[in-house]
Amino acid sequence: MIDIKNTNYDLLQKQLSSLIEDETNLIAILSNASALINDNMDKINWVGFYLIEENELILGPFQGHPACVHIQIGKGVCGTAVSTNETQVVKDVHQFPGHIACDANSNSEIVVPIHKDGKIIGVLDIDAPIKNRFNDQDRIGLEKIVSIIENQI
């Protein structure tokens, strides 16, 4: 089994670049990205995207159990990532003020803002069933994954 702190982000980035290199459809890109991340990260229970539509986050392509469909900007981890324009690494979601519990089995979370033309258009959201799942290595690796997506859309 892969050590959870040793996800091979270089390989993941190369695979994603190759997978989406000729694609321009946002939904297709995010669908394949969520599947690829889900297949390559250990000890996660949900990975997907929320896209901004009419000043709220709307559920986009994902892998995992059914999820919250609408999230207000500024609310929960995803909404906070949008309002602060910063990646959120949450070691224990139960300690995060205003956490939105879409899945009671989630205990930690990372959310990375996605930009197009200098504006936030959505977020990459990944949940884990264990506390302290995500660290700075994950933040850096996933920010590079999002950068690949941003350069393609």
C-alpha atoms as one frame of an Amber mdcrd trajectory, in Angstrom:
protein
   0.000   0.000   0.000   1.171   3.536  -0.756   2.304   5.579   2.238  -0.255
   8.380   2.585   2.488  10.980   2.860   4.203   9.788  -0.314   1.654  10.320
  -3.061   3.697  10.576  -6.238   2.544  14.032  -7.276   5.105  14.278 -10.095
   3.646  11.169 -11.716   0.092  12.324 -11.014   0.814  15.688 -12.657   2.276
  13.991 -15.756  -0.703  11.647 -15.995  -3.185  14.515 -15.694  -1.359  16.628
 -18.274  -1.423  13.731 -20.727  -5.046  12.862 -19.968  -6.397  16.364 -20.612
  -3.899  17.781 -23.116  -6.330  17.908 -26.056  -9.498  18.542 -24.059 -11.254
  21.904 -23.762 -14.527  20.891 -22.085 -14.419  21.886 -18.407 -16.730  19.105
 -17.208 -14.724  16.443 -19.063 -11.456  17.790 -17.631 -12.791  17.875 -14.064
 -14.414  14.451 -14.406 -11.180  12.782 -15.456  -9.161  14.769 -12.906 -11.412
  13.627 -10.044 -11.182   9.995 -11.192  -7.398  10.175 -11.542  -6.906  11.754
  -8.115  -9.298   9.242  -6.530  -7.350   6.345  -8.067  -3.976   7.670  -6.922
  -4.496   9.035  -3.411  -4.661   6.708  -0.437  -6.996   7.115   2.534  -9.461
   9.552   0.988 -13.218   9.103   0.815 -14.290  11.914  -1.532 -12.685  13.997
  -4.266 -14.401  16.454  -6.523 -15.046  19.940  -7.690 -17.447  22.728  -6.842
 -17.992  25.473  -9.421 -19.177  29.006  -8.783 -22.562  29.714 -10.288 -24.760
  32.669  -9.349 -22.508  33.552  -6.384 -22.546  30.120  -4.737 -20.644  26.864
  -5.107 -22.486  24.152  -7.037 -21.475  20.491  -7.015 -19.470  19.468 -10.062
 -17.765  16.234 -11.131 -16.720  14.010  -8.219 -15.868  10.530  -6.990 -17.451
   9.297  -3.761 -20.749   9.318  -1.911 -23.465  11.841  -2.800 -22.522  15.324
  -1.631 -23.933  18.713  -0.743 -25.118  20.433  -3.914 -25.111  24.104  -2.815
 -22.462  25.762  -0.620 -22.542  29.459   0.168 -19.321  31.377  -0.430 -17.740
  32.009   2.956 -19.372  28.929   4.524 -17.616  25.679   5.349 -14.137  24.756
   4.151 -14.991  25.131   0.449 -16.678  28.495   0.864 -13.803  29.714   3.046
 -11.265  28.738   0.374 -13.182  30.920  -2.091 -13.643  33.891   0.253  -9.970
  33.893   1.322  -8.605  32.805  -2.087  -6.301  30.404  -0.220  -5.900  26.656
  -0.005  -7.453  25.320   3.177  -5.773  22.369   4.918  -7.988  21.192   7.755
  -6.531  18.534  10.063  -9.843  17.969  11.894 -13.029  19.202  10.225 -14.918
  18.928  13.515 -12.773  21.787  14.842 -13.405  24.003  11.789 -15.969  26.722
  12.574 -19.013  26.314  10.355 -17.908  23.015   8.811 -20.582  21.587   6.517
 -20.890  17.845   7.157 -21.895  16.341   3.818 -20.448  12.970   4.903 -20.228
  12.097   8.593 -17.267   9.818   7.818 -15.024  12.734   6.773 -12.510  13.892
   9.379  -9.983  15.996   7.443 -10.130  18.035   4.258  -8.127  20.027   1.747
  -9.644  22.587  -0.621  -7.741  24.346  -3.420  -9.197  27.359  -5.308  -9.338
  27.155  -9.119  -8.866  30.293 -11.235  -9.610  31.325 -14.789  -8.669  34.736
 -16.172  -7.656  35.868 -12.671 -11.012  34.990 -11.076 -11.931  32.071  -8.833
 -14.294  29.765 -10.706 -14.420  26.896  -8.223 -12.493  24.583  -5.929 -10.939
  21.137  -5.764 -12.203  19.476  -2.578 -10.794  16.273  -1.058 -12.033  14.627
   2.141 -10.474  11.860   4.215 -11.925   9.519   6.828  -8.902  10.039   9.094
  -7.685  13.135  10.923  -4.418  14.801   9.864  -4.522  13.194   6.400  -3.279
  16.240   4.501   0.000  18.095   4.952   2.087  20.727   3.179   3.340  18.181
   0.629  -0.270  17.491  -0.332  -1.015  21.223  -0.538   1.921  21.830  -2.873
   1.157  18.766  -5.007  -2.538  19.530  -5.322  -1.922  23.203  -6.077   0.234
  22.015  -9.005  -2.583  19.694 -10.119  -4.981  22.658 -10.068  -2.449  24.739
 -11.991  -2.451  22.127 -14.758  -6.234  22.325 -14.897  -6.158  26.139 -14.909
  -3.730  26.154 -17.830  -6.031  23.864 -19.826  -9.367  25.613 -19.331
